[in-house]
Amino acid sequence: MYCVQNITEDLFFVGASDRRLNLFENVFPIPHGVSYNSYLVMDEQTILLDTVDKAVSGQFFENIEHVLNGRTLDYVIINHMEPDHAATLDELVLRYPQVTIVGNTKTFAMIKQFFTLNDDCPKHVVKEGDVLCTGKHSFTFVMAPMVHWPEVMVTYDTVDKVLFSADAFGTFGALNGNIFADQVNFERDLLDEARRYYANIVGKYGPNTLQIIKKAENLEIDVLCPLHGPIWRAKMPTDTPAHTPDIAWFINKYKKWGSYTAEDTAVVIAYASIYGNTENAAQIVANNLAKKGVRAIAMYDTSVTHPSYIVSEIFRASHIVFASSTYNNGIFDPMHTLLHAIANKNVQNRTISFIENGSWASQAAKKMKAFVEPLKNIDVLEPTVNIKSSAKEENLCELEQLAREIVDSLN
């Protein structure tokens, strides 16, 4: 049975949520599920903005059929060709063979890669600044390459001032009835998942993110419609609690993440420990930091916490301590995975410290540093603390000194 909501008078949410999927893109845990957002505008000509993942296709097509109420579907805009948003395009064309697919040249190249649609299928190729009028509404197309695929574009309804932002401004988590960000406690319940989504899905492409933000700032945005997570609106209901985050607040978060600027002056300690001795050294540093008045400390065992959560925390915090055992003459595997992810995301502008543990051939610090050396604006604090199997009395001074250096840097 259909499940739709109005966003504006003639704009409808026709997407759906998946709470059964364990891993987004088969790698990122999503304990609270994920939404696949799609939007339908009922104008003189009807226009659908993006489709959904096959997992929720049943709900999706019921929603479209209900809103159309016997009318034909005239256009479908493909802002992003990734299968979680475009996998049902072929079935949509089978159901509505007269529909015109709207996309840029890169969109149609990818459509040929993913599908075997009939070449006679109606197509409308757009480029930067082109306008499509459907009656009352006019849609302008803005290219957003590498946020986070090369074909990505965003669509702006110049009449109702709605920005359909593709994968930008998305959030992990299913939508639980309330589809608007002002209907939930976003900062408490969803900010971490918004950051984790950005850091792991889009985070590698910070400069590209800033480019689309610059374009968006030239637009008057009353409604922000991403492809995952809640919708943002400038005109909130009168009963909305004071200090509820608004569109400008969320765009400012993206500015920080896109420029690799820390949100918080805080210390994240990530450790990879085999028998607990490296963990003990990390705990000693945390204890010294606390005694010196540092309140914002977060510790993560890389063997227990999925790296996507720690990557997100590294986008949040200004200072990071990496502590790893030496393993097979290298970095212990969970730490190696984390550092690979951090290097892959081009993390920048951070202060980093290292602790290594090696019973007979300490190699972890040297190889951990090799991951961060190519990154920009990284300040590596000394001393690098070397533990031989377990922390001894002489190591306590080094660990205390490291904590002191971190505190001085925080201040």
Backbone hydrogen bonds, N-H to C=O, Kabsch-Sander energy under -0.5 kcal/mol:
donor,donor_aa,acceptor,acceptor_aa,energy
5,Q,13,F,-1.2
7,I,11,L,-3.3
8,T,11,L,-1.2
12,F,40,L,-2.6
13,F,5,Q,-3.1
14,V,12,F,-0.6
14,V,38,S,-2.7
15,G,38,S,-0.8
16,A,36,Y,-1.9
18,D,34,V,-3.1
19,R,17,S,-0.5
24,F,28,F,-3.3
26,N,23,L,-1.5
27,V,24,F,-1.9
28,F,24,F,-2.6
30,I,22,N,-2.0
33,G,30,I,-2.2
34,V,18,D,-1.9
35,S,173,G,-0.6
36,Y,16,A,-3.2
37,N,35,S,-0.6
37,N,227,L,-2.6
39,Y,49,L,-1.5
40,L,12,F,-2.3
41,V,47,I,-3.0
42,M,10,D,-2.7
42,M,40,L,-0.5
43,D,41,V,-1.0
43,D,45,Q,-0.7
45,Q,134,T,-1.8
47,I,41,V,-2.1
48,L,75,Y,-2.6
49,L,39,Y,-3.6
50,D,48,L,-0.7
50,D,77,I,-2.6
51,T,85,H,-1.8
53,D,84,D,-0.6
56,V,53,D,-1.6
57,S,54,K,-1.7
60,F,56,V,-2.1
61,F,57,S,-2.6
62,E,58,G,-1.7
63,N,59,Q,-2.4
64,I,60,F,-2.3
65,E,61,F,-2.3
66,H,62,E,-2.1
67,V,63,N,-2.3
68,L,64,I,-2.8
69,N,65,E,-1.9
71,R,68,L,-2.0
74,D,46,T,-0.6
74,D,72,T,-0.6
75,Y,46,T,-1.7
76,V,100,T,-2.2
77,I,48,L,-3.2
78,I,102,V,-2.7
79,N,77,I,-0.8
85,H,82,E,-2.7
86,A,82,E,-1.6
87,A,83,P,-1.8
88,T,52,V,-1.0
89,L,86,A,-1.9
92,L,88,T,-2.2
93,V,89,L,-2.2
94,L,90,D,-1.8
95,R,91,E,-2.1
96,Y,92,L,-2.5
99,V,96,Y,-2.3
100,T,74,D,-2.7
101,I,99,V,-0.5
101,I,122,P,-2.5
102,V,76,V,-2.9
103,G,124,H,-1.8
108,F,104,N,-1.9
109,A,105,T,-1.5
110,M,106,K,-1.9
111,I,107,T,-2.2
112,K,108,F,-1.6
113,Q,109,A,-1.0
114,F,110,M,-2.4
115,F,111,I,-2.9
121,C,118,N,-2.0
124,H,101,I,-2.6
126,V,103,G,-2.2
129,G,141,F,-3.1
130,D,127,K,-2.3
132,L,139,F,-2.5
134,T,137,H,-2.5
135,G,137,H,-0.6
139,F,132,L,-3.0
140,T,138,S,-0.5
140,T,156,Y,-3.0
141,F,130,D,-2.0
142,V,154,V,-2.7
144,A,152,V,-2.6
146,M,149,W,-2.0
147,V,144,A,-1.2
147,V,149,W,-0.9
152,V,149,W,-1.1
153,M,79,N,-2.0
154,V,142,V,-3.1
155,T,164,F,-2.0
156,Y,140,T,-2.9
157,D,155,T,-0.5
157,D,162,V,-3.0
158,T,138,S,-2.3
158,T,156,Y,-0.9
161,K,157,D,-1.3
162,V,157,D,-1.1
163,L,223,V,-2.8
164,F,155,T,-3.4
164,F,162,V,-0.6
165,S,163,L,-0.9
165,S,225,C,-1.4
168,A,165,S,-1.8
170,G,167,D,-1.0
172,F,193,E,-1.0
173,G,33,G,-1.4
174,A,32,H,-3.0
176,N,174,A,-0.6
177,G,175,L,-0.8
178,N,176,N,-0.8
179,I,177,G,-0.8
181,A,231,I,-3.1
183,Q,180,F,-1.7
184,V,181,A,-1.1
186,F,181,A,-0.5
186,F,184,V,-1.6
189,D,185,N,-3.1
190,L,186,F,-2.5
191,L,186,F,-1.9
194,A,190,L,-2.4
195,R,191,L,-2.7
196,R,192,D,-2.5
197,Y,193,E,-2.1
198,Y,194,A,-2.6
199,A,195,R,-3.3
200,N,196,R,-1.9
201,I,197,Y,-2.4
202,V,197,Y,-0.6
202,V,198,Y,-1.8
203,G,198,Y,-2.4
205,Y,202,V,-2.7
206,G,203,G,-0.6
209,T,205,Y,-2.1
210,L,206,G,-2.3
211,Q,207,P,-1.6
212,I,208,N,-1.8
213,I,209,T,-2.0
214,K,210,L,-2.3
215,K,211,Q,-1.8
216,A,212,I,-2.5
217,E,213,I,-2.2
218,N,215,K,-1.2
219,L,216,A,-2.0
221,I,219,L,-0.8
222,D,161,K,-2.9
222,D,220,E,-0.6
223,V,161,K,-1.7
224,L,232,W,-3.4
225,C,163,L,-3.1
225,C,223,V,-0.5
227,L,166,A,-2.2
231,I,179,I,-3.2
232,W,224,L,-2.4
234,A,222,D,-3.2
235,K,222,D,-0.5
236,M,234,A,-1.1
240,T,237,P,-1.8
244,T,241,P,-1.1
250,F,246,D,-2.0
251,I,247,I,-2.7
252,N,248,A,-2.2
253,K,249,W,-1.5
254,Y,250,F,-1.9
255,K,251,I,-1.9
256,K,252,N,-2.0
257,W,253,K,-2.7
258,G,254,Y,-3.1
259,S,255,K,-1.7
260,Y,257,W,-1.1
261,T,256,K,-3.0
262,A,260,Y,-0.5
263,E,316,R,-1.1
264,D,316,R,-2.7
266,A,264,D,-1.2
267,V,296,A,-2.8
268,V,319,H,-2.6
269,I,267,V,-0.5
269,I,298,A,-3.3
270,A,268,V,-0.6
270,A,321,V,-2.8
271,Y,269,I,-0.5
271,Y,300,Y,-2.6
272,A,323,A,-2.7
280,N,276,G,-1.8
281,A,277,N,-1.7
282,A,278,T,-2.2
283,Q,279,E,-2.5
284,I,280,N,-2.1
285,V,281,A,-1.8
286,A,282,A,-2.3
287,N,283,Q,-2.6
288,N,284,I,-2.4
289,L,285,V,-2.6
290,A,286,A,-2.4
291,K,287,N,-2.2
292,K,288,N,-1.2
293,G,290,A,-1.8
294,V,289,L,-2.4
297,I,295,R,-1.5
298,A,267,V,-2.4
300,Y,269,I,-2.7
302,T,271,Y,-2.7
302,T,300,Y,-0.7
304,V,301,D,-1.8
305,T,301,D,-2.8
309,Y,306,H,-1.6
310,I,306,H,-1.0
311,V,307,P,-3.0
312,S,308,S,-1.6
313,E,309,Y,-1.9
314,I,310,I,-2.1
315,F,311,V,-1.5
316,R,312,S,-1.1
317,A,313,E,-2.7
318,S,264,D,-0.9
319,H,266,A,-2.4
320,I,351,T,-2.6
321,V,268,V,-2.8
322,F,353,S,-2.7
323,A,270,A,-2.5
323,A,321,V,-0.5
324,S,355,I,-2.2
325,S,272,A,-1.7
326,T,357,N,-2.9
327,Y,330,G,-2.3
330,G,327,Y,-1.1
332,F,325,S,-1.5
335,M,332,F,-1.1
336,H,332,F,-2.0
337,T,333,D,-2.4
338,L,334,P,-1.8
339,L,335,M,-2.8
340,H,336,H,-2.2
341,A,337,T,-1.9
342,I,338,L,-2.3
343,A,339,L,-2.7
344,N,340,H,-2.4
345,K,341,A,-1.4
346,N,343,A,-1.4
347,V,342,I,-1.6
349,N,376,K,-1.7
350,R,377,N,-0.7
351,T,318,S,-2.2
352,I,350,R,-0.5
352,I,379,D,-2.5
353,S,320,I,-2.2
355,I,322,F,-2.4
356,E,385,V,-2.9
357,N,324,S,-1.8
358,G,387,I,-2.5
363,Q,361,A,-0.5
367,K,363,Q,-2.0
368,M,364,A,-2.6
369,K,365,A,-2.8
370,A,366,K,-1.2
371,F,367,K,-0.7
371,F,368,M,-1.0
372,V,368,M,-1.0
373,E,369,K,-2.1
375,L,372,V,-1.4
378,I,375,L,-0.5
379,D,350,R,-2.4
379,D,377,N,-0.6
380,V,378,I,-0.7
381,L,352,I,-2.7
381,L,379,D,-0.6
385,V,354,F,-1.7
385,V,383,P,-0.7
387,I,356,E,-3.0
387,I,385,V,-0.6
389,S,387,I,-0.9
390,S,388,K,-2.6
395,N,392,K,-0.9
396,L,392,K,-1.1
396,L,393,E,-0.7
397,C,393,E,-0.7
398,E,394,E,-0.8
399,L,395,N,-2.7
400,E,396,L,-2.2
401,Q,397,C,-2.3
402,L,398,E,-2.4
403,A,399,L,-2.0
404,R,400,E,-2.1
405,E,401,Q,-2.5
406,I,402,L,-2.2
407,V,403,A,-2.4
408,D,404,R,-2.6
409,S,405,E,-2.1
410,L,406,I,-2.5
411,N,407,V,-1.9
